[in-house]
Amino acid sequence: MARIAIIGTGRMAQGLGRGWARVGHTIIFGSRSPERKAHIAAQVEGAQVADPPEALDGADIVVIAIPYEAVESFAHDYSLWLQGKLVIDISNPFDHLPDNRISGAEITARAIGSDAHVVAAFKANFWQTLLEPVDPSGVVRDVHFAGDDERDKQIMAQLIHDLDFRPVDCGPLRNARVLDAMVSLIVELDMRYAAGARRASWKLLD
Ligand SMILES: NC(=O)c1ccc[n+]([C@@H]2O[C@H](COP(=O)([O-])OP(=O)(O)OC[C@H]3O[C@@H](n4cnc5c(N)ncnc54)[C@H](OP(=O)(O)O)[C@@H]3O)[C@@H](O)[C@H]2O)c1
């Protein structure tokens, strides 16, 4: 079982934390205001809330679950803590990227610098579905991910299995450019076909 630092204490952080804590991973949330967010630990089995340095210390895996605009500076400021660790970037740039020639996750990897191990994942999975891996018609939802290191991706796939979703390996980290674009499209489709219920998912039928 892994020690997972989840940076942020919002909707995605809590959903992922709950799911992983259930199968025995140790969760430590990294918050800008750990005292004010301490109550969140009570909702996630065995979890703690600490400031980011304390959360990162000793973590095997880091999930960055803060707004996209804050991710690059976070990765830069904490690069020494992040180097060598599997860093899961779930953030969505939406219209913050000037074009589609780079992804948010590649910018995160660049900010971490040497020995960056970044995987992009969960980008297009609405928080409302995190604890609902099987949709009402019985279909297992997919989680698409991209990364450059095969071992990192094996761990990522296992973490996705741990939540009872199906992992879909989308190839190298540069393919996170496509994942970023899939987010805007699923938001549009969800509005058109599901009245904005935020339960739509991408599904690979193979
Ligand atoms: N919502 C979704 O369905 C969804 C789906 C896929 C991916 N994502 C991505 O996942 C990330 C988190 O989304 P969310 O919906 O969980 O957001 P959220 O509920 O607003 O939570 C974000 C958390 O990040 C921290 N935070 C806020 N502003 C920050 C800043 N300027 N610098 C550092 N930390 C800050 C806060 O925790 P503290 O106050 O404790 O520090 C906050 O609880 C985003 O990048 C989003 O694009 C969201």
The ligand as an ORCA input file, in Angstrom:
! r2SCAN-3c Opt
* xyz 0 1
  N     -14.272     19.184    -10.705
  C     -14.082     18.166    -11.557
  O     -15.034     17.436    -11.889
  C     -12.709     17.889    -12.104
  C     -12.522     16.769    -12.928
  C     -11.234     16.457    -13.391
  C     -10.172     17.273    -13.045
  N     -10.382     18.381    -12.263
  C      -9.234     19.221    -11.914
  O      -8.883     18.885    -10.579
  C      -8.384     20.048     -9.891
  C      -9.198     20.255     -8.622
  O     -10.545     20.457     -8.994
  P     -11.691     20.495     -7.878
  O     -12.969     20.498     -8.616
  O     -11.434     19.475     -6.833
  O     -11.446     21.961     -7.259
  P     -11.932     22.546     -5.876
  O     -13.055     21.760     -5.317
  O     -12.122     23.998     -6.108
  O     -10.651     22.341     -4.920
  C      -9.405     22.863     -5.238
  C      -8.533     22.846     -3.983
  O      -7.262     23.397     -4.338
  C      -6.788     24.247     -3.305
  N      -6.555     25.569     -3.924
  C      -7.467     26.456     -4.364
  N      -6.872     27.536     -4.903
  C      -5.547     27.315     -4.798
  C      -4.398     28.076     -5.162
  N      -4.505     29.268     -5.767
  N      -3.178     27.562     -4.882
  C      -3.070     26.365     -4.296
  N      -4.128     25.595     -3.915
  C      -5.346     26.072     -4.179
  C      -7.836     24.309     -2.211
  O      -7.391     23.523     -1.117
  P      -6.775     24.242      0.206
  O      -7.600     25.481      0.429
  O      -6.973     23.237      1.290
  O      -5.337     24.536     -0.083
  C      -9.071     23.713     -2.858
  O      -9.815     22.947     -1.970
  C      -8.501     21.214    -10.881
  O      -7.250     21.421    -11.495
  C      -9.515     20.712    -11.909
  O      -9.307     21.258    -13.193
  C     -11.625     18.703    -11.777
*
